[in-house]
Amino acid sequence: MAIYQFYLAVVPREGLMKAYDSLPGKLEPTTETGYFVSGTKPVWRVAGISAGEIVPSIDAIIQRENWTSSGTNFAWKTSGKDIDHDVWISTEEDKIIEFSFRIDLRDDSFDFLSNMLSLVESNDWMVMDRDGTLADPNFTSVKYLIKESRNFKFMKNPEAFLRNLDER
């Protein structure tokens, strides 16, 4: 993932309620395998939402990448050289088990972000950042997550960000 891309996992509110009996403020992603794992699979499995209902809506927002899409995984990506948004869905038996997207923070049009947040909101889902913080799918909440992210801090002042890494 490029430093200028901000990651958001999509999480079904219904699955959170079934799995936790309430809306937690945070889930605990892991990197135990050496890779980032969002920890949202159990929530999606409980919700039992078909990918077939969502894929056409994403197709209307961003171009699908056929070379990475299969019967169980779907990927979308912008094709421009200056902007790099993407979406990924993984399924089991046509049910979504993972759904995430990355916003290119260099894109000041916010069209992709607005369209994705509208899709998430219309399905009564939530978003989650790489730290596991859950948020409602509105611009104010996501803007807060972005401003608190390492991605934003790097883009705002790369030298200060790197100095802070040295101090750790």
BAZANU-83141 format. One record per residue (C-alpha): residue number from 1; x, y, z. Coordinates in Angstrom, 1 decimal. Layout:
// BAZANU-83141
(NUM (X Y Z))
...
END
This chain:
// BAZANU-83141
(1 (0.0 0.0 0.0))
(2 (1.3 3.4 -0.9))
(3 (1.7 6.0 1.8))
(4 (-0.7 8.3 0.0))
(5 (-3.5 5.6 0.1))
(6 (-5.8 5.6 3.1))
(7 (-7.3 2.1 3.9))
(8 (-10.9 1.6 5.0))
(9 (-12.5 -1.8 5.6))
(10 (-16.2 -2.0 5.2))
(11 (-18.1 -3.7 8.1))
(12 (-21.8 -4.5 8.2))
(13 (-23.6 -2.9 11.1))
(14 (-26.0 -5.9 11.3))
(15 (-23.0 -8.3 11.6))
(16 (-21.5 -6.2 14.4))
(17 (-24.8 -6.3 16.3))
(18 (-25.1 -10.0 15.9))
(19 (-21.4 -10.7 16.8))
(20 (-21.1 -8.3 19.7))
(21 (-24.7 -7.5 20.8))
(22 (-23.8 -3.8 20.4))
(23 (-21.7 -1.6 18.3))
(24 (-18.1 -1.7 19.5))
(25 (-16.0 1.4 18.9))
(26 (-13.1 -0.7 17.7))
(27 (-12.1 -4.1 16.3))
(28 (-8.6 -5.6 16.7))
(29 (-6.8 -6.1 13.4))
(30 (-3.7 -8.2 13.5))
(31 (-0.4 -8.6 11.8))
(32 (0.5 -11.9 13.4))
(33 (0.9 -13.6 10.0))
(34 (3.2 -10.8 8.7))
(35 (0.3 -9.3 6.8))
(36 (-2.4 -6.9 7.9))
(37 (-5.6 -8.9 8.7))
(38 (-8.7 -6.7 9.4))
(39 (-10.5 -9.2 11.6))
(40 (-13.8 -8.5 9.9))
(41 (-14.4 -11.9 8.4))
(42 (-16.5 -13.2 11.4))
(43 (-18.7 -10.1 11.2))
(44 (-19.3 -10.5 7.5))
(45 (-20.0 -14.3 7.9))
(46 (-22.7 -13.6 10.5))
(47 (-24.3 -10.9 8.3))
(48 (-24.5 -13.3 5.3))
(49 (-24.6 -10.6 2.6))
(50 (-24.4 -11.7 -1.1))
(51 (-21.6 -10.1 -3.2))
(52 (-24.0 -10.3 -6.2))
(53 (-26.0 -7.5 -4.7))
(54 (-23.0 -5.2 -4.3))
(55 (-20.6 -5.8 -7.2))
(56 (-22.8 -4.0 -9.8))
(57 (-22.9 -0.9 -7.5))
(58 (-19.1 -0.8 -7.3))
(59 (-18.8 -1.4 -11.1))
(60 (-20.7 1.9 -11.4))
(61 (-18.1 3.7 -9.3))
(62 (-14.8 2.3 -10.4))
(63 (-13.4 0.1 -13.2))
(64 (-13.2 -3.6 -12.4))
(65 (-9.8 -5.3 -12.8))
(66 (-10.4 -8.6 -14.6))
(67 (-6.9 -9.9 -14.1))
(68 (-7.4 -10.0 -10.3))
(69 (-11.1 -10.9 -10.2))
(70 (-12.2 -14.4 -10.0))
(71 (-15.3 -16.3 -8.7))
(72 (-14.3 -15.6 -5.1))
(73 (-12.4 -12.3 -5.3))
(74 (-13.2 -9.0 -7.0))
(75 (-10.9 -6.1 -7.5))
(76 (-11.4 -2.6 -8.9))
(77 (-8.8 0.1 -9.6))
(78 (-8.4 3.5 -11.1))
(79 (-6.3 3.4 -14.3))
(80 (-4.9 7.0 -14.2))
(81 (-1.3 7.6 -13.5))
(82 (-1.9 10.3 -10.9))
(83 (-4.7 8.8 -8.9))
(84 (-4.7 5.3 -7.3))
(85 (-8.0 4.3 -5.7))
(86 (-9.0 0.6 -5.3))
(87 (-11.6 -1.7 -4.0))
(88 (-11.4 -5.4 -3.0))
(89 (-14.0 -7.9 -2.0))
(90 (-13.4 -11.6 -1.0))
(91 (-16.3 -14.1 -0.9))
(92 (-17.1 -17.6 0.2))
(93 (-20.1 -19.2 -1.6))
(94 (-21.1 -15.7 -2.9))
(95 (-21.2 -14.2 0.6))
(96 (-18.9 -11.3 1.3))
(97 (-16.2 -12.2 3.9))
(98 (-14.0 -9.2 3.4))
(99 (-14.5 -5.8 1.8))
(100 (-12.1 -2.9 1.7))
(101 (-11.1 0.2 -0.3))
(102 (-8.2 2.6 -0.4))
(103 (-8.5 6.3 -1.1))
(104 (-5.8 8.2 -2.8))
(105 (-5.2 11.2 -0.6))
(106 (-3.8 13.1 -3.5))
(107 (-7.2 13.2 -5.1))
(108 (-8.8 16.5 -4.0))
(109 (-12.1 15.9 -6.0))
(110 (-13.4 13.4 -3.3))
(111 (-15.7 11.9 -5.9))
(112 (-14.5 8.3 -5.2))
(113 (-14.7 8.7 -1.5))
(114 (-18.1 10.3 -1.7))
(115 (-19.4 7.5 -3.9))
(116 (-18.0 4.8 -1.7))
(117 (-19.4 6.4 1.5))
(118 (-22.8 6.7 -0.2))
(119 (-22.7 3.0 -1.1))
(120 (-21.6 2.0 2.5))
(121 (-24.3 4.3 4.1))
(122 (-27.1 3.0 1.8))
(123 (-26.4 -0.5 3.0))
(124 (-26.3 0.5 6.7))
(125 (-22.6 -0.5 7.0))
(126 (-19.7 1.1 8.8))
(127 (-16.0 1.8 7.9))
(128 (-12.9 0.8 9.9))
(129 (-9.4 2.2 9.6))
(130 (-6.2 0.2 9.9))
(131 (-6.1 0.8 13.6))
(132 (-9.5 -0.9 14.0))
(133 (-11.5 2.3 14.7))
(134 (-15.1 2.0 13.5))
(135 (-16.9 5.0 12.1))
(136 (-20.1 5.9 10.5))
(137 (-19.8 6.3 6.7))
(138 (-19.9 10.1 6.5))
(139 (-17.4 12.6 5.4))
(140 (-16.9 14.2 8.9))
(141 (-16.1 10.9 10.6))
(142 (-13.8 9.7 7.8))
(143 (-12.1 13.1 7.6))
(144 (-11.2 12.7 11.3))
(145 (-9.8 9.1 10.7))
(146 (-7.7 10.4 7.8))
(147 (-6.3 13.4 9.8))
(148 (-5.3 11.0 12.6))
(149 (-3.6 8.6 10.2))
(150 (0.1 8.1 9.6))
(151 (-0.7 8.5 5.9))
(152 (-1.9 12.0 6.4))
(153 (0.9 12.9 8.8))
(154 (3.4 11.8 6.2))
(155 (1.8 13.7 3.4))
(156 (1.5 16.8 5.5))
(157 (5.1 16.8 6.6))
(158 (7.3 13.9 5.4))
(159 (10.4 15.1 7.2))
(160 (8.7 15.5 10.6))
(161 (7.1 12.1 10.1))
(162 (10.5 10.5 9.4))
(163 (12.1 12.3 12.4))
(164 (9.4 10.9 14.6))
(165 (10.1 7.4 13.3))
(166 (13.8 7.9 14.3))
(167 (12.8 8.8 17.8))
(168 (10.9 5.5 18.4))
END
